[in-house]
Amino acid sequence: MPQRLELRSARGPQLHVGLKGTMNALFLKDLADKTRRGLRGRVEAGRSGGGLCYGYDVVHELGPDGEPVRGRRRIAAAQAPVVQRIFTLFAAGHSARAIAAQLNAEHVPGSNGRPWGDTTIRGHHARGTGVLRNELYIGKMVWNRLRYVKDPRTGRRVSRVNPAGEWVVKDVRPPHR
């Protein structure tokens, strides 16, 4: 004879908690998939999928329907000469460390007002980080280059490079160039 589960028994709450935990995990996975799909659509339309690099500002404007227009950015007038100077100095043979030292000596604020570091200038080749390796400065927006996973030992998020076939690359050069 099959055993009946009595929901008022001691096992009932345990099953209920387990089922709710599974449902919550499924909901979060579905929400993450929908968010990524929306961000991908935004990038494919030539707008930002998140993140802001040095030399750009977020554009805050309302559309004709009164809703905020998301994903637009513009060149930051105060930071653009610094970006151009970094590329000019590097092309002239200066190292990333020397460029960072020079900018710090002149009290030029870096990203988020922090001091410049050589890695801020140079970045990481595979990750496409740093001023010199960020393809946005040449009019190419690359999205989905990295994914973030939680390290089970530390609980911290760590970045991993996605295969190049999963990247979304969009030409975002202004039409006048």
N, C-alpha and C positions, 0 to 999 in steps of 0.2 A: 504494500500500500504506500503511495507517495506521501512524503512528509509535508504537512502544511506549515507554511511560515506564518506565524502569528506576529503581526506588525507591532503588537503591544509588548512583545517579548523583549528580552535584553538585546537580541541580535537586530531587531528592527531599526533602532536608531543608527547602528553601525552601517547597515545596508543603505539607509537613507543618506547618510553623510557620504558614503562611497559613490552613490549614484549622482548626488549633487556635484561632487568633485569632478566626476567624469563629464557631466553636462557643462560645467564651467570651463573645463579644459577645451572641450569642443567649441564652445562659444568663443573663447579667446583665439583659438586657431582660425576660426572662420572670420573673426574681426580682423586679425592680422592679414589674412589673404585679401580681404576686401580693401584694406588700407593700402597694401602694396599695389593692388590693381589700380586704385585711384591715383597713386603717386606715379605709376608707370604711364598712365594716360596723360598726366600733367607734363611729364618729361617729354613724351612723344609729341606733345603740342608745343614744345620749345620753352616750357616754363620750368622753374626750379622744382626739384623733387625734395627739397629740404637742404639744410646746411647753408652757410653763408661764408664765403671766403673773403680774405683781405682784399680791399679794393672795390667791393660791391656793397650796395645798400638794398634793403628790401623796399619795394614800392608799396605804399599803403594808399589804395584808391578803391572807390566803390564803382561797381558796374552800373549799367542802366537800370537794373532791377533793384538797386540799393544794397545789394550784397557785396561783401568784400571780394575783390579780384585777387586770387592767390597765385603765388609762384612767380611773380614778376620781380625783377631786380634791375638796378641801374648802376652805372659806374659811379663810385664815390669820388667826387671831385677832389677832396683833400688827400685821398690815398692813392689815386691814380699816378701822380708823379713819383711816388715812392716805389710803386710796382715797376714803372718804366726805368727808374734808376737802378733797381736791383738787376734787371735784365741787362742794362747797359754795362754796369760794373762787372757782372759775370762774363759777358761777352768780351770785355777788355782784359780778362784773365784773373780777376779777383776771386778768391775762394769764398765759399758760403760763410765760413767763419770770419773772414776779414770784412765781408759786407755787413754781417750782423754786428760786429764790433764797432764799425763805423757808424751805423744807424743808432746804436745804443749810446755812443759817445756824443752824438748830436741830439740825443733825447727824442728821437723819432719814435712815437709809441707804436708797438707792434699790434698784432691781433688781440682784441679785447683789452688793449692798453698795457699788455705785458711787454717785457723786454724781448728783443729779438734773439733767437738762438740759431745756430748754424743749421739745425734740422728744420727750423721754421722756413728757412730759405731753401735748403736743399731738398728736404722731404725724403720720401721712400719711393724708390723706383716702381716696385710692383703695386704699391698702394696708390700711387698717383698723388701723393700728398706733397706739401711744400709749395712755395711760390713758383719755383723753377719747373716743377713737374706737373703743375695743375694745368690741364689742357683748356680750361675755361678761358685762360688768358690769350689763347690763340683761336677762340671762337668755337671750341668743341666741348659740349657738356657730356660728361660720362656719368651715368647713373647705374647703380647696382654693382659697382666694382667690388664693394665689401659687404659682408654680412656679419652680424654680431651674434655670438653665442655665449651662453653662460658657462663659465668654467666650473665644473661640479666641485672641485676641491676648494676654490676660493669664493665662489659665488659672484665673482666679478664678470662683467661683460668683456669679451675679447674679440677682436676683429679678425676675420679670415677673408682672404681674397677669393672672390668667385671666379669660376672659369670665364675666360674672355668671351665665350659664346653667349653668356648670360648678361653681359653688359649692354646697356642701351646708350648708344652714342648719337648725339644730335648736334647738327651744325646750328649754332646760335649767333653767328656773326651778324652784326647790324647790316641791313641791306646796302648802305652807302659805302661799304668797304670793298 
